[in-house]
Structures are given as C-alpha cells and as structure tokens.
C-alpha cells in the first residue's frame, strides 16, 4: 500500500517565473532547490514545490545538456497534441468558499481562470501555469460510492 505520491516531475525553461507563480500566486512553498552539474557538461536545476501532505511538484530546468534541446514544449497537452485538459494536475481545496477565494486570487493576479464548473462529484476551476501546464483547484462535494463505478453524468468541459 502506498502513502500517496512523493512527487511529480515537470519541466520549465524559466525557473524564476515558475517559482514566483507557484509560491506567490498559488501560495505553495519552495521546499528545496538543487543544482546538479552534469559531468559531461551543462546543469540541471530541480526545485521542489510543497503542495501539502509531504507531496511535491519538482520542476526541472536543464541548461546546456547535450541531447536535451533548449526549446522543447513544457506543456504536456501541447507537446502531445492533445486537447487542453486531457493531462492536468488538480489540487484539492476543502470548501466551496475556498474554491471561490482561489478563483478570486487568480483573477486578481491576472490569470485567465474558468468559472466554477460542476463535475457531478466536485466543483472545479481550471487555468494554466507559465509552462502551459493545465491546472485545477477542486472541491469534492460528495464521496464516491459503489454507484460511481457505472455512473453517467452531464457536465461542462473546460477546453
């Protein structure tokens, strides 16, 4: 049995902007900042963003490493050519009031954010980070039950 996930590794070409977004806009904390000098040349910076409960987003920024192009897409959906939202990260909030506050904070920071969307089992807002990663804040409005294994709902999609 696992105890949740340790981290999700993601990439950036602009670490200062990424750190600013996740710490000042989203309110998470930078837990670690490591620089690895690659023996064959170049360096890899890894910044651990604490999203709560000992779980982290680890942003990696490669610089001048042979075999790693300097201009690859960091947005998962755009890199794969999939519609927005097919690959995304969702952060849980504890109440609808907190979800609305998060939306207001994002709007005040100039972030393009969706309206609150009813997903049937949760209310969510969607937006993107500076790396074109699709993000979500989600408030579960009910627990899953056995009926969710075969459930059909209607919902709006944030595309």
Secondary structure, 3 states (H helix, E strand, C coil): CCCCCCEEEEECCCHHHHHHHHHHHCCCEEEEEEEEECCCCCEEEEEEEEEECCEEEEEEEEECCCCCCCCCCCCHHHHHCCCCCCCEEEEECCCHHHHHHHHHHHHHCCCCCCCCEECCCEEEEEEECCCCCEEEEEEECCCCCHHHHHCCCCCCCCC
